[in-house]
């Protein structure tokens, strides 16, 4: 499960891109996302949809979900986009601390946040998607295992 703030940019792009890759590569993965401040009426920005379409992701419906105990209980691994997301989830839902990780760190790319592109130019969305792609590819190579553990 991918987690960001509103569940319409970073976590939504990661979810739909990885779902597309899993389908086209024959991988059996259940992928979902949510946001720590998601509202059901939020919409995925057009820039995100355009960039995903350019990656081959077919048109999709996406209804943002709030990160709740029930939603998080579904996940074997919870990947958050920023340290602030990690801190928030662990504080509110300490029972999930053992399976909650910083996305880029889990991918072996360091303890860096994934910048929020919301309300910014298309170039920022493109940069965000490039970061997501790099981390997703790394996660697929490691089978989602922590790269620090041998």
Backbone as a chain_set.jsonl record, in Angstrom:
{"seq": "XXXXXXXXXXXXXXXXXXXXXXXXXXXXXXXXXXXXXXXXXXXXXXXXXXXXXXXXXXXXXXXXXXXXXXXXXXXXXXXXXXXXXXXXXXXXXXXXXXXXXXXXXXXXXXXXXXXXXXXXXXXXXXXXXXXXXXXXXXXXXXXXXXXXXX", "coords": {"N": [[0.847, -1.175, 0.0], [0.588, 2.155, -0.926], [1.217, 5.363, 0.454], [0.369, 8.746, 0.682], [-0.329, 12.221, 0.959], [-2.929, 13.364, -0.03], [-3.784, 11.265, -1.599], [-3.926, 11.421, -4.383], [-1.888, 12.15, -6.043], [1.167, 11.327, -5.649], [0.923, 8.707, -4.281], [-1.218, 7.647, -5.699], [-0.242, 7.687, -8.35], [1.921, 5.899, -8.081], [0.528, 3.577, -7.336], [-1.16, 3.04, -9.627], [0.698, 2.896, -11.72], [2.372, 0.765, -10.883], [0.452, -1.266, -10.742], [-0.205, -1.471, -13.456], [2.298, -2.283, -14.512], [2.57, -4.733, -13.144], [0.463, -6.201, -14.226], [1.2, -6.275, -16.976], [3.619, -7.571, -16.817], [3.071, -9.988, -15.754], [2.945, -10.357, -12.971], [1.916, -11.301, -9.725], [0.518, -9.26, -7.805], [-1.05, -7.435, -5.231], [-2.159, -4.249, -5.159], [-2.543, -1.118, -3.636], [-3.647, 2.111, -2.399], [-3.609, 5.023, -0.255], [-4.351, 8.025, 1.632], [-3.11, 10.321, 4.105], [-4.633, 12.547, 4.556], [-6.784, 12.366, 2.865], [-9.619, 13.07, 0.829], [-12.736, 12.051, -0.396], [-13.707, 13.431, -2.583], [-11.58, 14.554, -3.89], [-9.585, 14.824, -6.873], [-7.571, 13.066, -9.248], [-4.924, 14.834, -10.583], [-4.866, 16.258, -13.884], [-2.36, 16.373, -15.118], [-0.969, 14.247, -13.922], [-2.478, 12.068, -14.84], [-2.05, 12.301, -17.615], [0.745, 11.894, -17.793], [0.949, 9.275, -16.797], [-0.544, 7.936, -18.738], [1.172, 8.259, -20.895], [3.073, 6.459, -20.148], [1.877, 4.161, -20.742], [-0.157, 3.357, -19.099], [-3.47, 2.434, -18.824], [-6.591, 4.343, -19.075], [-8.086, 5.127, -15.91], [-10.206, 4.703, -13.028], [-10.23, 6.453, -9.988], [-10.702, 6.689, -6.629], [-10.006, 8.608, -3.96], [-8.757, 7.381, -0.828], [-8.961, 7.528, 2.669], [-6.373, 7.095, 5.032], [-6.958, 4.755, 7.264], [-7.378, 2.685, 10.18], [-8.673, 0.341, 9.379], [-8.246, 0.333, 6.594], [-5.424, 0.267, 6.449], [-4.929, -2.147, 7.673], [-5.27, -4.028, 5.683], [-2.862, -4.187, 4.336], [0.273, -5.733, 3.6], [2.678, -4.497, 3.396], [3.462, -1.173, 3.961], [4.086, 1.669, 2.274], [5.343, 4.778, 2.568], [5.462, 8.173, 1.403], [6.896, 10.288, 2.543], [8.949, 11.295, 5.348], [7.391, 12.635, 7.218], [4.858, 11.532, 6.714], [5.354, 8.936, 7.549], [5.93, 9.341, 10.291], [3.445, 10.35, 11.139], [1.648, 8.19, 10.625], [2.742, 6.137, 12.244], [2.47, 7.258, 14.737], [-0.348, 7.519, 14.965], [-1.224, 4.927, 14.395], [0.227, 2.718, 15.855], [0.391, -0.036, 15.825], [0.962, -0.795, 13.253], [3.545, -0.119, 12.762], [5.709, -1.863, 12.335], [5.445, -2.705, 9.728], [5.545, -0.482, 8.169], [7.177, 1.654, 5.997], [9.563, 4.028, 4.711], [9.226, 4.934, 1.429], [11.311, 5.357, -0.627], [13.552, 4.609, 0.826], [13.011, 1.912, 1.387], [13.304, 0.964, -1.154], [15.995, 1.076, -1.438], [17.172, 3.482, -2.015], [17.913, 5.525, -0.346], [17.11, 7.785, 2.387], [15.239, 9.672, 1.407], [12.59, 11.986, 0.834], [9.685, 11.791, -1.297], [8.945, 14.29, -3.4], [6.087, 16.405, -3.245], [3.997, 16.977, -5.95], [1.66, 18.407, -6.192], [-0.352, 21.039, -7.365], [1.669, 22.223, -8.775], [3.883, 22.864, -11.615], [3.8, 20.967, -14.722], [6.333, 19.87, -15.125], [7.258, 19.302, -12.586], [5.545, 17.278, -11.834], [6.385, 15.382, -13.724], [9.02, 14.954, -12.871], [8.51, 13.888, -10.347], [7.19, 11.521, -11.092], [9.309, 10.23, -12.373], [10.997, 9.7, -10.199], [9.316, 7.973, -8.753], [9.134, 5.846, -10.601], [11.826, 4.962, -10.691], [12.154, 4.032, -8.04], [10.13, 2.081, -7.89], [10.998, 0.22, -9.828], [13.368, -0.598, -8.578], [12.288, -1.78, -6.28], [10.891, -3.908, -7.442], [13.031, -5.389, -8.394], [14.18, -6.261, -5.995], [12.198, -7.722, -4.887], [10.596, -6.458, -3.068], [11.799, -6.653, -0.639], [13.638, -5.489, 2.208], [16.442, -3.738, 1.309], [18.632, -3.436, 2.956], [18.831, -5.656, 4.497], [20.392, -8.676, 4.382]], "CA": [[0.0, 0.0, 0.0], [1.314, 3.409, -1.004], [0.559, 6.41, 1.24], [0.84, 10.13, 0.606], [-1.215, 13.122, 1.697], [-4.301, 13.386, -0.527], [-4.033, 10.047, -2.373], [-4.266, 11.734, -5.775], [-0.674, 12.38, -6.836], [2.249, 10.359, -5.488], [0.491, 7.327, -4.004], [-2.083, 7.21, -6.81], [0.61, 7.396, -9.509], [2.649, 4.661, -7.775], [-0.433, 2.473, -7.385], [-1.632, 2.719, -10.974], [1.834, 2.479, -12.53], [2.772, -0.584, -10.481], [-0.613, -2.191, -11.156], [-0.024, -1.676, -14.897], [3.497, -3.103, -14.693], [2.29, -6.093, -12.664], [-0.4, -6.843, -15.228], [1.921, -6.518, -18.226], [4.766, -8.441, -16.556], [2.594, -11.248, -15.198], [3.244, -10.432, -11.536], [0.743, -11.426, -8.87], [0.631, -8.288, -6.725], [-2.22, -6.631, -4.872], [-1.623, -2.905, -4.977], [-3.553, -0.13, -3.268], [-3.08, 3.35, -1.884], [-4.475, 5.854, 0.574], [-3.706, 9.277, 2.016], [-3.34, 10.689, 5.502], [-5.618, 13.629, 4.588], [-7.565, 12.193, 1.637], [-11.055, 13.336, 0.782], [-13.277, 11.281, -1.521], [-14.011, 14.302, -3.723], [-10.348, 14.949, -4.573], [-9.414, 14.195, -8.186], [-6.21, 12.93, -9.743], [-4.656, 15.935, -11.512], [-4.74, 15.9, -15.297], [-0.937, 16.154, -15.433], [-0.636, 12.88, -13.499], [-3.142, 11.147, -15.776], [-1.34, 12.41, -18.897], [2.055, 11.252, -17.663], [0.737, 7.828, -16.677], [-0.964, 7.456, -20.061], [2.386, 8.206, -21.715], [3.785, 5.251, -19.709], [1.084, 3.0, -21.149], [-1.211, 3.055, -18.124], [-4.775, 2.733, -19.412], [-7.441, 5.211, -18.253], [-8.494, 4.462, -14.675], [-11.002, 5.399, -12.018], [-9.503, 6.488, -8.715], [-11.39, 7.401, -5.552], [-9.081, 8.7, -2.832], [-9.143, 6.746, 0.433], [-8.285, 8.01, 3.867], [-5.626, 6.082, 5.781], [-7.628, 4.391, 8.513], [-6.942, 1.401, 10.72], [-9.243, -0.712, 8.537], [-7.561, 0.362, 5.297], [-4.038, -0.148, 6.643], [-4.926, -3.556, 8.068], [-5.212, -4.815, 4.445], [-1.535, -4.139, 3.708], [1.433, -6.452, 4.115], [3.749, -3.51, 3.412], [2.944, 0.189, 3.821], [5.181, 2.505, 1.787], [4.973, 6.189, 2.667], [6.257, 9.036, 0.538], [7.753, 11.222, 3.289], [9.171, 11.015, 6.776], [6.225, 13.158, 7.943], [3.805, 10.522, 6.598], [5.758, 7.818, 8.414], [5.733, 9.762, 11.681], [2.006, 10.472, 11.377], [1.027, 6.867, 10.686], [3.235, 5.388, 13.395], [1.863, 7.866, 15.929], [-1.784, 7.203, 15.024], [-1.469, 3.493, 14.258], [1.496, 2.085, 16.213], [0.366, -1.477, 15.537], [1.453, -1.02, 11.888], [4.913, 0.416, 12.65], [6.611, -2.886, 11.837], [5.322, -2.903, 8.28], [5.489, 0.834, 7.529], [8.523, 2.04, 5.58], [9.749, 5.138, 3.79], [9.22, 4.348, 0.088], [12.624, 5.351, -1.296], [14.483, 3.841, 1.653], [12.708, 0.505, 1.143], [13.832, 0.653, -2.487], [17.457, 1.154, -1.413], [17.569, 4.756, -2.62], [18.162, 6.527, 0.684], [16.003, 8.265, 3.216], [14.741, 10.905, 0.811], [11.154, 12.097, 0.587], [9.213, 12.001, -2.664], [8.376, 15.637, -3.408], [4.673, 16.514, -3.627], [3.855, 17.841, -7.119], [0.33, 19.02, -6.228], [-0.433, 22.472, -7.599], [2.895, 22.692, -9.407], [3.951, 22.71, -13.066], [3.904, 19.608, -15.256], [7.703, 19.385, -14.971], [7.387, 18.753, -11.233], [4.865, 15.978, -11.908], [7.261, 14.484, -14.477], [10.128, 14.626, -11.979], [7.95, 13.001, -9.325], [6.961, 10.216, -11.716], [10.622, 9.618, -12.599], [11.425, 9.185, -8.892], [8.472, 6.818, -8.473], [9.548, 4.754, -11.496], [13.119, 4.448, -10.228], [11.952, 3.274, -6.802], [9.327, 0.887, -8.19], [11.878, -0.74, -10.495], [14.258, -1.143, -7.548], [11.488, -2.683, -5.447], [10.621, -5.127, -8.208], [14.281, -6.171, -8.434], [14.457, -6.854, -4.679], [11.037, -8.448, -4.392], [10.053, -5.627, -2.001], [12.528, -6.895, 0.608], [14.487, -4.398, 2.658], [17.767, -3.949, 0.725], [19.662, -3.409, 4.003], [18.868, -6.98, 5.116], [20.97, -9.64, 3.432]], "C": [[0.89, 1.235, 0.0], [0.513, 4.48, -0.272], [1.218, 7.75, 0.959], [-0.157, 11.0, 1.364], [-2.662, 13.001, 1.226], [-4.721, 12.169, -1.321], [-4.514, 10.36, -3.784], [-3.04, 11.98, -6.645], [0.296, 11.23, -6.641], [1.763, 8.927, -5.28], [-0.394, 6.793, -5.121], [-1.247, 6.865, -8.033], [1.377, 6.093, -9.28], [1.719, 3.457, -7.883], [-0.769, 2.078, -8.822], [-0.489, 2.308, -11.906], [2.253, 1.049, -12.17], [1.705, -1.611, -10.863], [-0.486, -2.507, -12.649], [1.184, -2.576, -15.156], [3.237, -4.539, -14.27], [1.46, -6.858, -13.681], [0.397, -7.201, -16.486], [3.114, -7.457, -18.042], [4.371, -9.776, -15.929], [2.92, -11.438, -13.723], [1.956, -10.464, -10.73], [0.904, -10.522, -7.651], [-0.721, -7.631, -6.486], [-1.699, -5.265, -4.468], [-2.772, -1.963, -4.632], [-2.845, 1.116, -2.752], [-4.105, 4.065, -1.022], [-3.695, 7.125, 0.93], [-4.039, 9.663, 3.437], [-4.346, 11.832, 5.654], [-6.513, 13.571, 3.348], [-9.036, 12.52, 1.859], [-11.594, 12.678, -0.482], [-13.544, 12.137, -2.754], [-12.763, 14.827, -4.435], [-10.26, 14.212, -5.911], [-7.935, 14.131, -8.559], [-5.981, 14.054, -10.753], [-4.45, 15.438, -12.948], [-3.297, 15.634, -15.689], [-0.521, 14.734, -15.058], [-1.237, 11.857, -14.455], [-2.417, 11.13, -17.131], [-0.004, 11.676, -18.865], [1.929, 9.735, -17.541], [0.31, 7.229, -18.012], [0.247, 7.328, -20.984], [3.248, 6.997, -21.36], [3.024, 3.981, -20.083], [-0.012, 2.615, -20.179], [-2.555, 3.41, -18.743], [-5.576, 3.678, -18.515], [-7.971, 4.44, -17.036], [-9.407, 5.344, -13.85], [-10.182, 5.374, -10.732], [-10.303, 7.323, -7.728], [-10.445, 7.428, -4.35], [-9.651, 8.051, -1.568], [-8.318, 7.326, 1.56], [-7.564, 6.842, 4.538], [-6.308, 5.874, 7.129], [-7.069, 3.05, 8.978], [-7.43, 0.262, 9.824], [-8.531, -0.806, 7.196], [-6.138, -0.17, 5.445], [-3.927, -1.621, 7.023], [-4.802, -4.471, 6.849], [-3.784, -5.041, 3.955], [-0.502, -5.01, 4.407], [2.611, -5.501, 4.281], [3.142, -2.146, 3.118], [4.117, 1.092, 3.474], [4.729, 3.957, 1.733], [5.944, 7.048, 1.869], [7.198, 9.971, 1.282], [7.922, 10.76, 4.734], [7.984, 11.512, 7.6], [5.058, 12.178, 7.873], [4.098, 9.347, 7.525], [5.495, 8.166, 9.874], [4.258, 9.819, 12.035], [1.361, 9.096, 11.538], [1.457, 6.09, 11.92], [2.653, 5.951, 14.69], [0.397, 7.465, 16.065], [-2.081, 5.715, 15.042], [-0.194, 2.714, 14.593], [1.533, 0.584, 15.908], [0.878, -1.805, 14.137], [2.889, -0.551, 11.689], [5.869, -0.598, 12.031], [6.531, -3.134, 10.35], [5.21, -1.586, 7.509], [6.915, 1.304, 7.257], [8.48, 3.286, 4.7], [10.0, 4.545, 2.403], [10.606, 4.243, -0.533], [13.658, 4.57, -0.489], [14.259, 2.338, 1.433], [13.256, 0.048, -0.206], [15.361, 0.707, -2.543], [18.004, 2.448, -1.976], [17.78, 5.867, -1.599], [16.901, 7.002, 1.365], [15.431, 9.58, 2.704], [13.231, 10.847, 0.639], [10.892, 12.159, -0.912], [8.453, 13.318, -2.642], [6.931, 15.629, -3.909], [4.536, 17.463, -4.819], [2.555, 18.645, -7.142], [0.407, 20.541, -6.387], [0.775, 23.063, -8.307], [2.846, 22.435, -10.912], [4.107, 21.236, -13.455], [5.307, 19.028, -15.073], [7.915, 18.762, -13.598], [6.682, 17.399, -11.163], [5.748, 14.965, -12.628], [8.447, 14.044, -13.625], [9.674, 13.656, -10.897], [7.75, 11.597, -9.899], [8.29, 9.502, -11.981], [11.166, 9.007, -11.303], [10.624, 7.933, -8.535], [8.888, 5.614, -9.313], [10.854, 4.121, -11.026], [12.94, 3.567, -8.989], [11.138, 2.009, -7.052], [10.164, -0.181, -8.88], [12.818, -1.396, -9.488], [13.504, -2.118, -6.648], [11.177, -3.985, -6.167], [11.865, -6.01, -8.28], [14.542, -6.893, -7.117], [13.295, -7.682, -4.15], [10.417, -7.764, -3.187], [10.709, -5.903, -0.649], [13.377, -5.675, 0.932], [15.896, -4.646, 2.126], [18.891, -3.935, 1.759], [19.823, -4.774, 4.667], [19.368, -7.982, 4.071], [20.509, -11.038, 3.75]], "O": [[1.815, 1.356, 0.803], [-0.715, 4.512, -0.358], [2.442, 7.883, 0.991], [-0.767, 10.535, 2.327], [-3.529, 12.583, 1.993], [-5.89, 12.044, -1.686], [-5.384, 9.675, -4.323], [-3.154, 12.014, -7.87], [0.254, 10.254, -7.39], [2.151, 8.029, -6.027], [-0.325, 5.61, -5.453], [-1.506, 5.857, -8.691], [1.473, 5.268, -10.189], [2.088, 2.434, -8.459], [-0.67, 0.906, -9.185], [-0.68, 1.467, -12.784], [2.464, 0.222, -13.057], [2.044, -2.723, -11.269], [-0.638, -3.656, -13.063], [1.096, -3.525, -15.934], [3.642, -5.47, -14.967], [1.729, -8.026, -13.962], [0.276, -8.313, -17.0], [3.572, -8.071, -19.006], [5.232, -10.597, -15.61], [3.146, -12.563, -13.276], [1.013, -9.731, -11.028], [1.367, -10.96, -6.598], [-1.444, -7.314, -7.43], [-0.894, -5.143, -3.544], [-3.834, -2.005, -5.252], [-1.617, 1.17, -2.678], [-5.297, 3.759, -1.051], [-2.527, 7.272, 0.569], [-5.129, 9.367, 3.926], [-4.858, 12.066, 6.749], [-6.948, 14.606, 2.843], [-9.603, 12.276, 2.925], [-10.957, 12.749, -1.533], [-13.601, 11.61, -3.864], [-12.875, 15.477, -5.475], [-10.794, 13.113, -6.059], [-7.156, 15.024, -8.228], [-6.768, 14.209, -11.687], [-3.931, 14.346, -13.179], [-3.035, 14.755, -16.51], [0.21, 14.089, -15.809], [-0.575, 10.892, -14.835], [-2.203, 10.067, -17.714], [0.334, 10.935, -19.788], [2.723, 8.997, -18.125], [0.752, 6.139, -18.376], [0.33, 6.384, -21.77], [4.061, 6.555, -22.171], [3.462, 2.87, -19.784], [-0.727, 1.641, -20.412], [-2.769, 4.554, -19.146], [-5.278, 3.804, -17.327], [-8.267, 3.249, -17.127], [-9.384, 6.57, -13.961], [-9.519, 4.382, -10.431], [-10.552, 8.507, -7.953], [-10.125, 6.381, -3.788], [-10.843, 8.152, -1.276], [-7.122, 7.578, 1.411], [-8.092, 5.732, 4.599], [-6.234, 6.724, 8.016], [-6.365, 2.37, 8.231], [-6.681, -0.674, 9.544], [-8.247, -1.904, 6.717], [-5.7, -0.983, 4.631], [-2.924, -2.266, 6.717], [-4.282, -5.58, 6.967], [-3.531, -6.001, 3.227], [-0.409, -5.027, 5.635], [3.436, -5.666, 5.179], [2.401, -1.98, 2.15], [5.035, 1.265, 4.277], [3.847, 4.318, 0.953], [7.106, 6.685, 1.687], [8.2, 10.407, 0.717], [7.149, 9.955, 5.254], [7.609, 10.871, 8.582], [4.34, 12.004, 8.858], [3.205, 8.831, 8.198], [4.904, 7.374, 10.608], [3.862, 9.383, 13.116], [0.61, 8.869, 12.487], [0.63, 5.454, 12.573], [2.376, 5.203, 15.628], [-0.053, 7.11, 17.155], [-3.071, 5.282, 15.632], [0.406, 2.112, 13.703], [2.612, 0.011, 15.752], [1.197, -2.959, 13.852], [3.4, -0.581, 10.57], [6.757, -0.214, 11.27], [7.448, -3.712, 9.766], [4.826, -1.576, 6.339], [7.751, 1.349, 8.159], [7.481, 3.557, 4.033], [10.908, 3.729, 2.238], [11.029, 3.155, -0.924], [14.544, 3.938, -1.064], [15.222, 1.581, 1.309], [13.626, -1.113, -0.374], [15.954, 0.416, -3.581], [19.168, 2.513, -2.373], [17.822, 7.04, -1.969], [15.784, 6.665, 0.972], [15.171, 10.495, 3.486], [12.666, 9.796, 0.337], [11.766, 12.531, -1.694], [7.442, 13.451, -1.952], [6.598, 14.937, -4.871], [4.914, 18.631, -4.72], [2.368, 19.481, -8.026], [1.121, 21.229, -5.658], [0.887, 24.283, -8.426], [1.884, 21.86, -11.421], [4.487, 20.39, -12.646], [5.454, 17.82, -14.886], [8.669, 17.798, -13.463], [7.168, 16.478, -10.506], [5.852, 13.818, -12.196], [8.832, 12.876, -13.66], [10.387, 12.707, -10.572], [8.102, 10.604, -9.262], [8.374, 8.284, -11.825], [11.733, 7.915, -11.321], [11.19, 6.945, -8.067], [8.983, 4.497, -8.804], [10.975, 2.897, -10.97], [13.513, 2.481, -8.907], [11.438, 0.965, -6.474], [10.053, -1.363, -8.552], [13.04, -2.606, -9.536], [14.033, -3.172, -6.296], [11.2, -5.053, -5.555], [11.764, -7.236, -8.232], [15.063, -8.008, -7.112], [13.397, -8.281, -3.079], [9.777, -8.421, -2.366], [10.221, -5.435, 0.38], [13.78, -4.927, 0.042], [16.496, -5.669, 2.457], [19.999, -4.381, 1.462], [20.832, -5.028, 5.325], [18.792, -8.093, 2.989], [20.889, -11.985, 3.062]]}, "num_chains": 1, "name": "protein.A"}
